[in-house]
Amino acid sequence: MLTETARLHEGDAENRRLWQEFMPYCLRDIERIYERLDVRFDHALGESYYNDMLPAVVADLLRRGLARESDGAICVFLDGEPAPMIVRKKDGAFLYATTDLATIRYRMDQWHPDAILYVVDHRQGMHFRQLFASARLLGCEKVELEHVSFGTVLGEDNRAVQDALRRYGRPGEPAGRGGSPRRGHRSGQ
């Protein structure tokens, strides 16, 4: 599967065709979740929106001396972090870190935000520390970047629930604090 991801990033016609076939089903499920949460967005740009920007992010990191090759992968090594942040695997596939850097760059260029908040499970803490440090090295110093972490949602079996809404939510019922609508920007399909 990882090789197929690299091929998709390279623009392979068959992988692209399959991706276009699957995406409407994925988007429909994502939209159902947002509808249950009564969440609305001013702009909805999926992860794939940034695909064409990913090679330039890696090239910029390399050009500035912020990333280097390690065992065939391109990595950013940050002081104080136990592991590097991989931005391109040795098979050529890009990772969430690369997409997230492209997303920050896009948001800075297009919207000039004062702050960008990521509301994500606490288990992603290292990813966001590395992401924010890398973004600052790339010049994103005038924006507040914050990981608003929360605990893991556990099911009755004491394991992480991947889709808590399907398990516990009720269609059409507002969720969250007071059920009030939230507005913002998202990336993530």
The 8 nearest C-alpha neighbors of each residue, nearest first, counted from 0:
[[1, 3, 2, 4, 5, 6, 7, 14],
 [2, 0, 4, 3, 5, 92, 90, 6],
 [3, 1, 5, 4, 0, 6, 90, 92],
 [2, 4, 6, 0, 1, 5, 7, 14],
 [3, 5, 7, 1, 2, 6, 92, 8],
 [4, 6, 92, 8, 2, 3, 7, 91],
 [5, 7, 3, 9, 4, 11, 8, 2],
 [6, 8, 4, 10, 9, 14, 11, 5],
 [9, 7, 5, 6, 10, 4, 92, 50],
 [8, 10, 6, 7, 11, 5, 91, 92],
 [11, 9, 7, 8, 12, 6, 15, 14],
 [10, 12, 7, 6, 14, 13, 9, 15],
 [13, 11, 15, 14, 16, 10, 7, 17],
 [14, 12, 16, 15, 11, 17, 7, 18],
 [15, 13, 17, 7, 16, 11, 12, 18],
 [14, 16, 18, 12, 13, 17, 7, 11],
 [17, 15, 13, 19, 14, 18, 12, 20],
 [18, 16, 20, 14, 19, 15, 21, 13],
 [17, 19, 15, 21, 20, 16, 22, 14],
 [20, 18, 16, 22, 17, 21, 15, 23],
 [19, 21, 17, 18, 22, 16, 23, 24],
 [22, 20, 18, 19, 24, 23, 17, 25],
 [21, 23, 25, 24, 19, 20, 26, 18],
 [22, 24, 26, 25, 21, 27, 20, 19],
 [25, 23, 27, 22, 26, 21, 28, 20],
 [24, 26, 22, 28, 27, 23, 29, 21],
 [27, 25, 29, 23, 28, 24, 22, 30],
 [26, 28, 24, 30, 25, 29, 23, 31],
 [29, 27, 31, 25, 26, 30, 24, 32],
 [28, 30, 26, 32, 31, 27, 25, 33],
 [29, 31, 33, 27, 32, 28, 26, 34],
 [32, 30, 34, 28, 29, 33, 35, 27],
 [31, 33, 35, 29, 30, 34, 36, 28],
 [34, 32, 36, 30, 38, 35, 31, 37],
 [33, 35, 37, 31, 36, 32, 30, 38],
 [36, 34, 32, 171, 33, 37, 170, 173],
 [35, 37, 174, 33, 34, 38, 173, 32],
 [36, 38, 34, 180, 35, 173, 33, 39],
 [39, 37, 181, 33, 180, 36, 34, 182],
 [38, 40, 182, 181, 37, 180, 41, 33],
 [41, 39, 183, 182, 42, 184, 43, 38],
 [40, 42, 183, 184, 182, 43, 39, 185],
 [43, 41, 184, 40, 44, 185, 183, 186],
 [42, 44, 185, 184, 40, 45, 186, 41],
 [45, 43, 186, 48, 42, 185, 46, 187],
 [46, 44, 188, 186, 187, 47, 48, 43],
 [45, 47, 187, 188, 48, 186, 49, 44],
 [46, 48, 50, 49, 45, 188, 44, 187],
 [49, 47, 46, 45, 50, 44, 51, 52],
 [48, 50, 47, 52, 51, 46, 101, 98],
 [51, 49, 47, 52, 53, 48, 8, 98],
 [50, 52, 49, 53, 54, 48, 55, 47],
 [53, 51, 49, 50, 55, 54, 101, 56],
 [52, 54, 56, 55, 50, 51, 97, 101],
 [55, 53, 57, 56, 52, 58, 51, 50],
 [56, 54, 58, 53, 57, 52, 59, 51],
 [57, 55, 53, 59, 54, 58, 60, 101],
 [58, 56, 60, 54, 59, 55, 61, 53],
 [57, 59, 55, 61, 60, 56, 62, 54],
 [60, 58, 62, 56, 61, 57, 55, 63],
 [59, 61, 65, 57, 66, 63, 58, 62],
 [60, 62, 66, 64, 58, 59, 63, 65],
 [63, 61, 59, 64, 60, 58, 65, 66],
 [62, 64, 60, 61, 65, 59, 66, 137],
 [63, 65, 61, 62, 66, 60, 67, 59],
 [64, 66, 60, 63, 61, 75, 67, 62],
 [67, 65, 75, 61, 74, 60, 64, 73],
 [66, 68, 73, 74, 61, 69, 75, 65],
 [67, 69, 73, 72, 71, 74, 70, 66],
 [68, 70, 72, 71, 73, 67, 74, 89],
 [71, 69, 72, 68, 89, 73, 88, 74],
 [70, 72, 89, 69, 68, 73, 88, 90],
 [71, 73, 89, 88, 69, 68, 70, 87],
 [74, 72, 68, 87, 67, 86, 85, 69],
 [75, 73, 85, 66, 84, 67, 86, 83],
 [74, 76, 66, 84, 83, 65, 77, 85],
 [77, 75, 83, 74, 84, 78, 66, 82],
 [76, 78, 80, 75, 79, 83, 129, 132],
 [79, 77, 80, 76, 81, 83, 82, 132],
 [78, 80, 77, 81, 82, 76, 129, 83],
 [79, 81, 82, 78, 77, 83, 129, 76],
 [82, 80, 79, 83, 78, 77, 125, 76],
 [83, 81, 80, 84, 76, 77, 79, 85],
 [84, 82, 76, 75, 74, 85, 77, 80],
 [83, 85, 75, 74, 86, 129, 76, 82],
 [84, 86, 74, 87, 73, 83, 75, 88],
 [85, 87, 97, 74, 73, 94, 93, 96],
 [88, 86, 93, 73, 92, 72, 85, 91],
 [87, 89, 72, 91, 92, 90, 93, 73],
 [88, 90, 72, 71, 91, 87, 92, 70],
 [89, 91, 88, 92, 5, 2, 72, 87],
 [92, 90, 88, 89, 5, 87, 93, 72],
 [93, 91, 5, 88, 87, 90, 4, 8],
 [92, 94, 87, 86, 97, 88, 91, 95],
 [93, 95, 96, 97, 86, 87, 98, 92],
 [96, 94, 98, 97, 99, 93, 86, 100],
 [95, 97, 99, 94, 98, 86, 100, 130],
 [98, 96, 86, 100, 94, 95, 99, 93],
 [99, 97, 95, 101, 100, 96, 102, 49],
 [98, 100, 102, 96, 101, 97, 95, 103],
 [101, 99, 97, 103, 102, 98, 96, 104],
 [102, 100, 98, 104, 99, 103, 105, 52],
 [103, 101, 99, 105, 100, 104, 98, 106],
 [104, 102, 106, 100, 105, 101, 107, 99],
 [103, 105, 101, 107, 102, 106, 108, 100],
 [106, 104, 102, 108, 107, 103, 109, 101],
 [107, 105, 103, 109, 110, 108, 104, 102],
 [106, 108, 111, 104, 105, 109, 110, 103],
 [109, 107, 105, 106, 110, 111, 104, 103],
 [110, 108, 106, 107, 105, 111, 104, 112],
 [109, 111, 106, 112, 107, 108, 105, 113],
 [112, 110, 107, 108, 109, 106, 113, 142],
 [113, 111, 114, 110, 107, 142, 115, 106],
 [112, 114, 142, 143, 111, 115, 141, 144],
 [113, 115, 143, 142, 112, 144, 116, 145],
 [116, 114, 144, 143, 145, 117, 112, 113],
 [117, 115, 145, 146, 144, 118, 114, 147],
 [116, 118, 146, 147, 119, 145, 115, 148],
 [119, 117, 147, 148, 146, 116, 120, 149],
 [118, 120, 148, 117, 121, 147, 149, 146],
 [119, 121, 149, 148, 122, 150, 151, 123],
 [122, 120, 148, 123, 149, 124, 150, 119],
 [121, 123, 120, 124, 125, 151, 150, 119],
 [124, 122, 121, 126, 125, 120, 127, 119],
 [123, 125, 127, 126, 121, 122, 128, 146],
 [126, 124, 128, 127, 123, 129, 122, 80],
 [127, 125, 129, 123, 124, 128, 130, 96],
 [126, 128, 130, 124, 129, 125, 131, 146],
 [129, 127, 125, 131, 130, 126, 132, 124],
 [130, 128, 132, 126, 127, 131, 133, 125],
 [129, 131, 127, 133, 132, 128, 126, 134],
 [130, 132, 134, 133, 128, 129, 127, 135],
 [131, 133, 129, 135, 134, 130, 128, 136],
 [134, 132, 136, 130, 135, 131, 129, 137],
 [135, 133, 137, 131, 136, 139, 132, 130],
 [136, 134, 139, 138, 140, 132, 137, 133],
 [135, 137, 133, 138, 134, 132, 139, 65],
 [138, 136, 134, 135, 139, 133, 60, 59],
 [137, 139, 135, 136, 140, 134, 141, 133],
 [140, 138, 135, 134, 141, 137, 142, 136],
 [139, 141, 135, 138, 142, 143, 134, 136],
 [142, 140, 139, 143, 113, 138, 135, 114],
 [143, 141, 113, 114, 140, 144, 139, 112],
 [142, 144, 114, 113, 115, 145, 141, 140],
 [145, 143, 115, 114, 116, 142, 131, 146],
 [146, 144, 116, 147, 117, 143, 115, 114],
 [145, 147, 117, 148, 116, 118, 127, 119],
 [148, 146, 118, 117, 145, 119, 116, 149],
 [149, 147, 121, 119, 120, 146, 118, 150],
 [148, 150, 120, 121, 119, 151, 147, 118],
 [151, 149, 121, 120, 152, 148, 122, 119],
 [150, 152, 120, 153, 159, 149, 121, 122],
 [151, 153, 159, 160, 150, 154, 163, 158],
 [154, 152, 159, 158, 157, 160, 151, 155],
 [153, 155, 157, 156, 160, 158, 159, 152],
 [154, 156, 157, 153, 158, 160, 159, 152],
 [155, 157, 154, 158, 153, 159, 160, 152],
 [158, 156, 154, 153, 155, 159, 160, 152],
 [159, 157, 153, 156, 154, 160, 155, 152],
 [160, 158, 153, 152, 151, 161, 154, 157],
 [159, 161, 153, 154, 163, 162, 152, 158],
 [162, 160, 163, 159, 152, 153, 164, 154],
 [161, 163, 164, 160, 165, 166, 167, 159],
 [162, 164, 166, 160, 165, 167, 161, 168],
 [163, 165, 168, 167, 166, 162, 32, 169],
 [166, 164, 163, 162, 167, 168, 169, 32],
 [165, 167, 163, 164, 168, 162, 160, 154],
 [168, 166, 164, 163, 165, 169, 162, 154],
 [169, 167, 164, 165, 166, 170, 163, 35],
 [168, 170, 172, 171, 167, 35, 164, 165],
 [171, 169, 172, 35, 168, 34, 31, 173],
 [170, 172, 35, 169, 173, 34, 36, 37],
 [171, 173, 170, 169, 35, 174, 36, 168],
 [174, 172, 178, 36, 37, 35, 171, 175],
 [175, 173, 36, 178, 172, 35, 176, 37],
 [174, 176, 178, 177, 36, 173, 179, 37],
 [177, 175, 178, 179, 174, 173, 180, 36],
 [176, 178, 179, 175, 174, 173, 180, 37],
 [179, 177, 173, 174, 175, 176, 180, 37],
 [178, 180, 177, 181, 176, 37, 173, 175],
 [181, 179, 37, 38, 178, 182, 39, 36],
 [180, 182, 38, 39, 179, 183, 37, 40],
 [183, 181, 40, 39, 38, 180, 41, 184],
 [182, 184, 40, 41, 185, 181, 39, 42],
 [185, 183, 42, 40, 41, 43, 186, 182],
 [186, 184, 43, 44, 187, 183, 42, 40],
 [187, 185, 45, 44, 46, 43, 188, 184],
 [186, 188, 46, 45, 185, 44, 47, 43],
 [187, 45, 46, 186, 47, 26, 25, 44]]
